[in-house]
Structures are given as C-alpha cells and as structure tokens.
Amino acid sequence: MSVIAVVNRKGGSGKSTLSTHIAAYLASLGEEVMLGDIDRLQSSRLWLSLRDPRYKKIHGWSIDEKNFARPPAGVKHVVLDTPGGFQGFGLMKVTMYADAILLPAATGIFDRNSAAESIRELRAFPRVASGRCKIACVGMRIDGRTRQAEALQAWASEQALDCIGTIRMAQAYSKCLEAGLSIFDFPPNKVEAYLPEWQPITAWLDAILAAAAPTPGSHGSREELRTRQPILASRPVLQQL
C-alpha cells in the first residue's frame, strides 16, 4: 500500500484540489483508492458525496488530526488531504506512514513563506531526512500569462526542492470539484488542454508507487490501464471546461 499526503500550513493553498485529482488519477488506473480527509472542513468528503456512483469508486476515510492511525488494510493507495495549520505531532505521524508528501504552493509571499515553514519542519522528521518519504511541490493556480511558473521554480530551487509541475488557474477545476469530478474522469480527448500540465505530476507519482511496490504487474503499463478504463462523460460539466 502507498500513502500520498498533501500538506501546506496555509489554508486555501489548493490542497483539496490536488488531493482529489491525485485520488481520481489513481482510481482511473483501476486501483482501490482511499481519500482520507484530516481537514475538519471535510472538503474532500464533500467532494466524494457529490461524486456520481457511475464513476470510478474512491473510498472515503475521515481521520482526526490528533489521532491519526495506520491506514486500513486492503486498500491499494491512500491519499491524505490535510488541514491548514497542520504541524507538530499530527504531521509527524503522517510522515511515519507516507511514501511521499506533496506541497501545493502559489507564488504569493504568504504562500511561499508557509510552504517554506512546512518544508523545514518536514525535513526534521527522520523518514523525510533519510529519503524514505519523498517531498516535492506543485504550483497551484498559476497564471499562464505571467512568469509565475518560472518564479515558483526559482523559489523551489532555493529550497533545494523539486517543483514537479504547475497547475494553471482555470475555472475547469472549480467546475469539476462542484460536481465531484476531476479531469481524469473524462475521455482524454475532452480534456487534452489540461492533461499536459498533469503529466509530470503523474509521472512522479508513478515512480513513487513503483518504488513502494517494485514487482511489476502483468496487466500492462499505467498509461495503457488508464486509457483502457471506461470513462464516463458528464455533458453539463464538459460543456463548461
């Protein structure tokens, strides 16, 4: 079982958007996925409640941030959506089980400062310091008309942190969230404008999952699995993408 946690002390940094899309990506591969919501606002659980049962099943898991326990047995992958201000003992317990931690970050000074504080704390934990739990950042709500992506990459380099991708500011993401969906729930040709920005992120995730489960399966590559899965198209949402 692999565990991917999405962490940033700052609220509104894009943790739930990133968490739900990672869970949906893994589900699109035909994997058994659990989306754990540590945030008391329960944004990810709300997203799950909006999800049409015809789409790939993603199991919910509500966890108290002070009493985080080992993920349930029998689940292939766990994605954890954490709250703003998440630090200290609760964060340390998450790193005890996580294979990787992603930090969503925007380019604003408050966002960068919050992300930097999270990075410093994470690197003090043994599993992160030893490299057993990998960390990287993802740029969120990036304005493609500006040099924000380059600025975020430069900031990540200063932090000696990999910035594995940037997600643009687009209404498509909020429309998907409102419907309990992600771009991975649509046929690739319907969301081809958005898939390239996710490709380096999903490639990084694939490498993490391969390291957590090194024995290759006999059912083809992840890309082959994803394209073989029957994906439903929600016409009202597609028209708004």
Buried (B, 14 or more C-beta within 10 A) or exposed (E): BBBBBBBBBBEBBBBBBBBBBBBBBBBBBBBBBBBBBBBEEBBBBBBBEEBEEEBBEBBBBEBEBEEBEEBEEEBBBBBBBBBBBBBEEBBBBBBEBBBBBBBBBBBEEEBBEBBBBBBEBBEEBEBBEEEEBBBBBBBBBBEEEEEBBEBBBEBBEEBEBBBBBBBBBBEBBEBBBEBBBBBBBBEEEBBEEBBEBBEBBBBBBBEBBEEBBEEEEEEEEBEEBBEEEEBEEBEEBBEBB
